[in-house]
Amino acid sequence: MTTEMQSQLAAYADALRDVLAVAESVEVDQWTLPTACPGWSVREQVAHVLAVERQLSGEPAPRRLETYPPHVRSPSGEHMESGIAALGNLSPAELLTGLTGTVDGRLGQLRDLDPEPTATVSGTLGTQVPLARFVPIRVLDLWTHEQDLRQALGRPGGLDGAPARLSRDTMVGFLPRVVSEVGAPAGSTVALEVSGPLAVSVTVSVGADGTPTPVDRLDCPATATVRTDSWTFMRLTAGRVDPTAADVKIEGDSDLAARVLEELNISP
């Protein structure tokens, strides 16, 4: 196992512990509070994490529902909603008990895991995926839901640990694909400048063949630059805020920057 893979698995373990710690802090009257994740309350956030981690532990996938609410917009979203529905009869106390036991079991599985990054594991949709692709996305999902819970509960934090940093790097890794999807013209460049605890600076250059590639530096200002803070960047990539209402500063080609902002949402 590579050092990088070891670090990512450690971040996965930390992300599980962090979500559990926040869930354990929920007071009786807070379980029904709405969160920034469309259609989900605090209770549904916790149920979602429990349902997915149980499935990753080896339990059967949840049964499909006959109908899905309007906020469900993809097959992946349907799968997640089915998992929440399957736990609908559990009380908050039972959810916490289930999450505690499942996290303990998953931490044991992660400690025993020692494959190569190219080895395949069962992903959140039940398909086999390379470990090196699965872990960063899973950490990003857990960290995002931790932030959803923290915002709803009024308990900010969790922006400076290993799960947050890996999530930041995963989100940034999608930028070349975003630049490609918005049809940025050959020769153009898109820069993203994020401030705060998860500060990062990345620029993507579109080659003559239309291929977007990260570059270390530019000799002139980027065609379009988006500047924002760590919290807003996370909310944009998770679809938690309307891009037109987000706290961002745009420089250069405003139309190209606006298209990039629209495509930053990578959530299912």
BALOMAR-150503 format. One record per residue: x, y, z of N, C-alpha, C in turn; residue in one letter. Coordinates in steps of 0.02 Angstrom, whole numbers, padded with zeros to 5 digits, always signed. Last residue first. Layout:
XYZXYZXYZA/...
END
This chain:
-01229+00699-00315-01278+00661-00355-01347+00692-00354P/-01116+00842-00336-01156+00796-00295-01207+00759-00338S/-01042+00937-00395-01026+00869-00414-01066+00818-00374I/-01053+01097-00454-01090+01049-00413-01076+00978-00437N/-00994+01174-00552-00953+01151-00496-00987+01099-00452L/-01068+01229-00653-01050+01158-00660-01008+01132-00602E/-01084+01362-00621-01144+01321-00629-01128+01247-00629E/-00952+01407-00627-00987+01404-00562-01049+01359-00566L/-00933+01402-00766-00893+01359-00722-00928+01351-00655V/-01020+01502-00806-01032+01433-00828-00994+01383-00785R/-00958+01613-00748-01025+01594-00727-01042+01522-00746A/-00839+01616-00821-00836+01604-00749-00905+01582-00723A/-00890+01648-00948-00855+01585-00938-00853+01568-00864L/-00942+01776-00918-00986+01723-00944-00954+01655-00933D/-00833+01852-00878-00885+01837-00829-00931+01782-00853S/-00670+01850-00899-00729+01830-00938-00784+01808-00890D/-00611+01943-00759-00603+01921-00828-00669+01904-00861G/-00665+01882-00601-00621+01926-00640-00614+01899-00710E/-00779+01873-00468-00760+01852-00536-00717+01905-00569I/-00803+01813-00308-00781+01870-00348-00755+01844-00414K/-00941+01751-00210-00883+01742-00254-00866+01808-00288V/-01053+01688-00125-01005+01740-00109-00941+01728-00148D/-01196+01648-00228-01138+01630-00187-01091+01689-00178A/-01300+01664-00312-01306+01698-00247-01245+01685-00203A/-01275+01587-00420-01287+01658-00433-01292+01698-00368T/-01266+01458-00367-01205+01492-00390-01215+01566-00401P/-01348+01419-00220-01359+01441-00288-01297+01479-00312D/-01280+01287-00122-01293+01358-00131-01303+01373-00205V/-01250+01155-00122-01284+01181-00063-01301+01255-00069R/-01176+01075-00208-01242+01096-00228-01283+01124-00171G/-01046+01050-00177-01096+01003-00151-01167+01022-00170A/-00977+01155-00230-00964+01088-00259-01014+01037-00235T/-01028+01259-00149-01038+01260-00222-01030+01190-00251L/-00985+01224-00023-01057+01228-00035-01072+01228-00110R/-00845+01235-00038-00876+01171-00021-00950+01171-00038M/-00837+01372-00065-00814+01324-00115-00845+01256-00102F/-00880+01427+00055-00921+01436-00005-00901+01387-00059T/-00774+01389+00140-00842+01368+00155-00886+01373+00092W/-00660+01452+00080-00664+01380+00088-00736+01355+00096S/-00707+01586-00036-00680+01559+00026-00692+01484+00031D/-00654+01639-00202-00704+01627-00150-00669+01600-00087T/-00639+01687-00369-00611+01692-00302-00667+01681-00251R/-00605+01641-00531-00657+01638-00479-00622+01639-00412V/-00563+01708-00687-00540+01691-00619-00600+01693-00572T/-00526+01683-00856-00578+01692-00806-00551+01669-00738A/-00400+01692-00914-00459+01714-00952-00517+01728-00905T/-00274+01752-00799-00315+01699-00828-00374+01730-00866A/-00139+01866-00840-00200+01848-00802-00240+01794-00838P/+00017+01785-00887-00032+01839-00892-00094+01819-00853C/+00090+01675-00871+00128+01736-00882+00083+01797-00888D/+00050+01557-00742+00034+01591-00805+00076+01655-00810L/+00090+01394-00674+00090+01467-00674+00071+01493-00742R/+00056+01258-00680+00085+01286-00619+00081+01362-00616D/-00101+01191-00738-00035+01220-00750-00010+01254-00686V/-00209+01058-00788-00185+01103-00736-00114+01128-00752P/-00293+01058-00945-00238+01031-00905-00218+01081-00851T/-00413+01012-01065-00396+01054-01008-00343+01021-00964P/-00407+01002-01240-00396+00965-01178-00376+01012-01121T/-00416+01063-01362-00474+01068-01318-00466+01032-01252G/-00302+01067-01434-00348+01013-01450-00410+01012-01406D/-00234+01171-01375-00259+01181-01443-00309+01127-01464A/-00290+01167-01200-00243+01161-01255-00276+01171-01323G/-00331+01267-01069-00361+01227-01122-00314+01226-01182V/-00277+01260-00901-00267+01288-00968-00295+01240-01020S/-00317+01302-00739-00326+01252-00791-00320+01287-00859V/-00249+01329-00580-00265+01356-00645-00268+01300-00696T/-00271+01356-00406-00263+01309-00462-00285+01343-00526V/-00242+01368-00239-00240+01407-00301-00226+01358-00357S/-00320+01362-00079-00289+01329-00135-00292+01375-00196V/-00365+01344+00092-00341+01385+00037-00307+01344-00018A/-00442+01304+00198-00430+01257+00144-00406+01294+00082L/-00456+01416+00280-00419+01357+00306-00403+01305+00253P/-00444+01549+00154-00467+01518+00215-00428+01456+00234G/-00483+01549-00025-00450+01574+00035-00476+01537+00097S/-00452+01498-00188-00492+01486-00128-00452+01508-00067V/-00463+01526-00353-00425+01549-00294-00470+01543-00233E/-00445+01461-00510-00486+01457-00449-00442+01476-00390L/-00445+01506-00681-00410+01504-00617-00460+01502-00560A/-00433+01453-00845-00480+01465-00790-00442+01456-00725V/-00394+01503-01011-00372+01479-00946-00424+01498-00893T/-00392+01461-01188-00417+01497-01129-00391+01466-01065S/-00351+01381-01290-00310+01439-01275-00333+01478-01214G/-00513+01334-01341-00441+01321-01343-00403+01386-01330A/-00651+01380-01230-00616+01376-01294-00542+01362-01288P/-00750+01278-01126-00701+01332-01128-00660+01326-01192A/-00863+01196-01104-00843+01214-01172-00795+01273-01175G/-00898+01146-00986-00927+01211-01002-00905+01235-01070V/-00824+01027-00979-00896+01024-00988-00928+01090-01006E/-00693+01073-00956-00709+01039-01018-00784+01040-01032S/-00706+01124-00828-00686+01169-00882-00702+01138-00950V/-00737+01004-00762-00785+01059-00764-00770+01106-00821V/-00617+00936-00775-00678+00908-00806-00732+00962-00812R/-00531+01020-00700-00521+01010-00772-00583+00982-00807P/-00596+01007-00567-00597+01069-00606-00582+01059-00680L/-00585+00896-00488-00638+00896-00537-00637+00957-00583F/-00487+00925-00396-00471+00877-00449-00524+00874-00504G/-00551+01000-00300-00508+01035-00349-00493+00990-00408V/-00612+00895-00229-00653+00944-00264-00613+00981-00318M/-00497+00833-00178-00542+00796-00223-00585+00844-00262T/-00444+00932-00097-00405+00908-00154-00448+00870-00204D/-00549+00941-00002-00529+00999-00043-00492+00977-00106R/-00541+00813+00052-00602+00834+00017-00588+00893-00028S/-00418+00819+00115-00427+00771+00060-00489+00790+00019L/-00448+00919+00209-00396+00930+00159-00403+00882+00100R/-00551+00859+00285-00563+00922+00250-00512+00933+00194A/-00486+00745+00338-00544+00737+00293-00558+00801+00253P/-00383+00810+00417-00366+00770+00358-00426+00759+00312A/-00447+00975+00466-00421+00908+00476-00406+00873+00411G/-00511+01097+00460-00438+01097+00461-00407+01028+00471D/-00645+01108+00477-00618+01134+00414-00542+01128+00410L/-00719+01078+00592-00702+01025+00545-00674+01048+00479G/-00849+01201+00620-00786+01167+00634-00771+01116+00581G/-01001+01261+00700-00950+01262+00647-00886+01227+00669P/-01144+01228+00745-01081+01207+00775-01026+01204+00722R/-01279+01238+00709-01243+01297+00733-01179+01281+00768G/-01344+01134+00652-01341+01134+00725-01308+01197+00753L/-01326+01158+00516-01394+01155+00543-01395+01162+00619A/-01184+01151+00509-01219+01213+00492-01289+01213+00522Q/-01160+01018+00547-01132+01073+00586-01169+01139+00572R/-01224+00948+00443-01247+00942+00512-01223+01001+00554L/-01144+00988+00334-01217+01000+00334-01244+00999+00405D/-01021+00937+00376-01030+01009+00371-01104+01028+00368Q/-01049+00800+00365-01030+00828+00430-01041+00904+00430E/-01071+00795+00229-01128+00786+00273-01112+00808+00344H/-00938+00817+00187-00990+00863+00167-01051+00857+00213T/-00874+00706+00241-00856+00772+00265-00909+00823+00247W/-00934+00602+00166-00940+00604+00239-00926+00674+00266L/-00893+00639+00035-00964+00633+00052-00974+00638+00127D/-00752+00634+00046-00786+00696+00027-00859+00695+00047L/-00736+00499+00073-00717+00548+00124-00751+00615+00109V/-00779+00447-00049-00815+00430+00012-00799+00479+00068R/-00682+00499-00136-00752+00518-00145-00793+00503-00082I/-00565+00436-00086-00572+00508-00086-00644+00532-00093P/-00603+00292-00103-00590+00323-00038-00596+00400-00039V/-00620+00259-00244-00675+00256-00195-00661+00298-00133F/-00498+00268-00307-00552+00312-00329-00607+00315-00276R/-00422+00173-00243-00395+00241-00248-00447+00291-00273A/-00497+00056-00263-00492+00086-00196-00470+00158-00199L/-00603+00047-00404-00536+00047-00376-00534+00083-00309P/-00761-00039-00380-00723+00020-00402-00653+00016-00372V/-00907-00129-00411-00836-00133-00394-00799-00073-00423Q/-01065-00070-00347-01021-00091-00401-00949-00091-00377T/-01141-00015-00247-01137-00088-00251-01094-00114-00307G/-01135+00117-00231-01190+00093-00272-01187+00018-00282L/-01020+00135-00157-01083+00153-00127-01144+00131-00167T/-00918-00011-00200-00931+00060-00191-01001+00072-00163G/-00809-00137-00154-00879-00122-00168-00893-00049-00151S/-00647-00124-00232-00690-00133-00174-00762-00116-00195V/-00495-00176-00312-00564-00152-00314-00601-00168-00249T/-00329-00107-00317-00376-00161-00298-00446-00133-00298A/-00247-00002-00336-00283-00025-00395-00332-00081-00379T/-00183+00016-00213-00232+00066-00235-00274+00043-00294P/-00179-00146-00134-00148-00095-00175-00202-00045-00196E/-00243-00174+00034-00235-00189-00037-00194-00134-00072P/-00275-00192+00174-00207-00177+00151-00197-00195+00077D/-00380-00177+00312-00374-00171+00240-00303-00152+00219L/-00393-00171+00447-00373-00236+00418-00360-00232+00344D/-00440-00043+00467-00375-00062+00495-00348-00127+00464R/-00564-00052+00404-00513-00009+00375-00443-00026+00402L/-00631-00137+00492-00620-00158+00423-00565-00117+00391Q/-00633-00055+00607-00598-00119+00608-00583-00144+00538G/-00715+00046+00560-00646+00062+00580-00603-00001+00583L/-00833-00026+00544-00798-00001+00485-00726+00017+00501R/-00868-00051+00677-00854-00106+00631-00815-00084+00571G/-00887+00080+00724-00838+00037+00756-00818-00021+00709D/-00993+00117+00639-00929+00151+00634-00874+00109+00666V/-01092+00030+00687-01069+00024+00618-01002+00058+00609T/-01111+00072+00819-01088+00004+00805-01061-00004+00735G/-01152+00206+00796-01094+00191+00838-01067+00121+00822T/-01267+00188+00719-01210+00222+00690-01146+00207+00730L/-01353+00124+00810-01333+00090+00749-01271+00121+00718G/-01364+00225+00906-01337+00159+00925-01312+00122+00864T/-01422+00324+00827-01356+00335+00857-01324+00269+00877L/-01544+00263+00796-01498+00282+00743-01428+00291+00770L/-01599+00252+00922-01582+00191+00887-01535+00205+00829E/-01621+00386+00950-01576+00347+00994-01554+00284+00959A/-01714+00420+00849-01647+00450+00850-01598+00411+00893P/-01790+00263+00795-01790+00325+00834-01720+00356+00831S/-01832+00191+00639-01785+00196+00695-01792+00264+00730L/-01906+00185+00524-01939+00166+00587-01894+00170+00648N/-01823+00216+00416-01873+00264+00438-01907+00248+00503G/-01728+00149+00350-01715+00161+00422-01768+00206+00452L/-01767+00149+00221-01762+00084+00254-01750+00091+00329A/-01752+00283+00185-01819+00256+00196-01818+00190+00234A/-01613+00287+00165-01643+00326+00220-01712+00297+00237I/-01603+00205+00052-01568+00188+00114-01597+00224+00174G/-01674+00278-00042-01698+00212-00022-01666+00190+00044S/-01589+00385-00060-01655+00397-00029-01685+00331-00005E/-01483+00324-00126-01473+00353-00060-01539+00363-00023M/-01546+00287-00246-01515+00237-00203-01506+00263-00132H/-01581+00411-00297-01633+00363-00280-01606+00310-00232E/-01455+00464-00323-01497+00495-00272-01553+00449-00250G/-01419+00380-00427-01380+00380-00366-01420+00410-00308S/-01514+00417-00524-01514+00349-00497-01474+00344-00432P/-01574+00584-00480-01529+00538-00516-01536+00468-00487S/-01644+00670-00398-01639+00688-00469-01594+00640-00509R/-01747+00714-00268-01707+00659-00294-01705+00666-00370V/-01838+00811-00235-01767+00829-00230-01721+00774-00254H/-01967+00752-00246-01941+00795-00300-01866+00810-00295P/-01961+00577-00190-01977+00649-00183-01943+00691-00236P/-02013+00431-00281-01961+00469-00246-01982+00543-00243Y/-02100+00273-00272-02093+00342-00295-02040+00377-00253T/-02064+00147-00226-02110+00153-00283-02106+00222-00314E/-01890+00118-00192-01955+00143-00174-01999+00147-00236L/-01785-00028-00182-01808+00032-00216-01877+00053-00191R/-01704-00086-00035-01752-00096-00089-01772-00029-00119R/-01526-00070-00004-01597-00059+00012-01641-00070-00049P/-01407-00206-00013-01429-00139-00034-01503-00131-00018A/-01353-00301+00131-01386-00294+00065-01406-00222+00050P/-01191-00268+00208-01262-00280+00212-01294-00270+00143E/-01057-00233+00204-01077-00298+00176-01151-00314+00180G/-01017-00109+00234-00995-00162+00280-01015-00231+00255S/-01084-00034+00144-01013-00044+00131-00984-00097+00177L/-01207-00034+00211-01201-00068+00147-01128-00083+00130Q/-01172+00043+00321-01195-00026+00330-01188-00065+00266R/-01143+00163+00258-01088+00126+00291-01109+00054+00306E/-01271+00199+00212-01217+00187+00165-01162+00146+00197V/-01346+00212+00332-01367+00166+00279-01310+00149+00232A/-01274+00312+00403-01281+00245+00430-01298+00195+00375L/-01291+00422+00318-01223+00397+00333-01227+00326+00358V/-01433+00431+00323-01398+00420+00260-01328+00391+00272H/-01459+00461+00457-01483+00398+00428-01447+00381+00364A/-01404+00588+00463-01374+00535+00503-01395+00467+00476V/-01492+00654+00374-01420+00655+00363-01387+00596+00400Q/-01614+00636+00436-01602+00603+00373-01528+00603+00354E/-01599+00718+00550-01610+00646+00558-01593+00609+00493R/-01587+00844+00492-01530+00817+00529-01538+00741+00535V/-01669+00823+00330-01662+00851+00397-01599+00823+00430S/-01670+00852+00156-01647+00812+00212-01642+00853+00276W/-01701+00929+00044-01748+00879+00065-01729+00840+00128G/-01535+00969+00001-01606+00974-00018-01648+00914+00006P/-01433+01012+00130-01442+00959+00080-01516+00956+00063C/-01440+01099+00235-01430+01128+00168-01435+01076+00113A/-01576+01041+00341-01506+01053+00324-01500+01080+00254T/-01700+01069+00470-01680+01060+00400-01606+01072+00391P/-01723+00975+00621-01699+01036+00588-01681+01023+00515L/-01756+00863+00690-01799+00881+00633-01777+00945+00598T/-01666+00855+00794-01666+00803+00743-01707+00821+00682W/-01673+00945+00898-01636+00965+00838-01639+00913+00782Q/-01725+00910+01020-01766+00953+00977-01732+00973+00912D/-01620+00835+01078-01684+00804+01062-01725+00845+01012V/-01460+00873+00998-01508+00874+01054-01577+00851+01030E/-01314+00798+00942-01380+00822+00924-01427+00818+00983V/-01193+00741+00968-01206+00806+01000-01276+00832+00986S/-01182+00630+00891-01191+00619+00963-01207+00684+01000E/-01152+00688+00768-01217+00656+00778-01232+00647+00852A/-01018+00725+00792-01069+00777+00782-01139+00748+00794V/-00960+00597+00805-00955+00646+00859-01008+00701+00853A/-00987+00541+00678-01016+00512+00738-01015+00561+00796L/-00907+00624+00598-00979+00623+00589-01014+00595+00650V/-00780+00589+00651-00804+00657+00655-00880+00661+00647D/-00765+00453+00621-00766+00475+00691-00796+00545+00698R/-00764+00462+00480-00815+00423+00515-00821+00445+00588L/-00648+00538+00461-00713+00564+00439-00770+00527+00472A/-00548+00453+00509-00562+00516+00544-00630+00543+00525D/-00556+00354+00409-00570+00337+00479-00586+00400+00520A/-00516+00432+00300-00582+00400+00300-00601+00383+00372Y/-00386+00463+00336-00435+00517+00331-00506+00490+00331A/-00331+00336+00325-00332+00368+00391-00382+00426+00392A/-00342+00322+00188-00381+00277+00230-00384+00304+00302L/-00250+00420+00149-00320+00428+00130-00365+00382+00173Q/-00130+00370+00199-00155+00435+00224-00229+00443+00208S/-00120+00254+00123-00124+00249+00195-00153+00313+00225Q/-00105+00310-00003-00164+00270+00011-00174+00262+00086M/+00021+00372+00013-00038+00413-00002-00102+00375+00015E/+00103+00261+00030+00095+00309+00086+00033+00352+00075T/+00028+00112-00040+00068+00173-00044+00055+00216+00017T/+00042-00060+00000+00000+00000+00000+00044+00063+00000M/
END
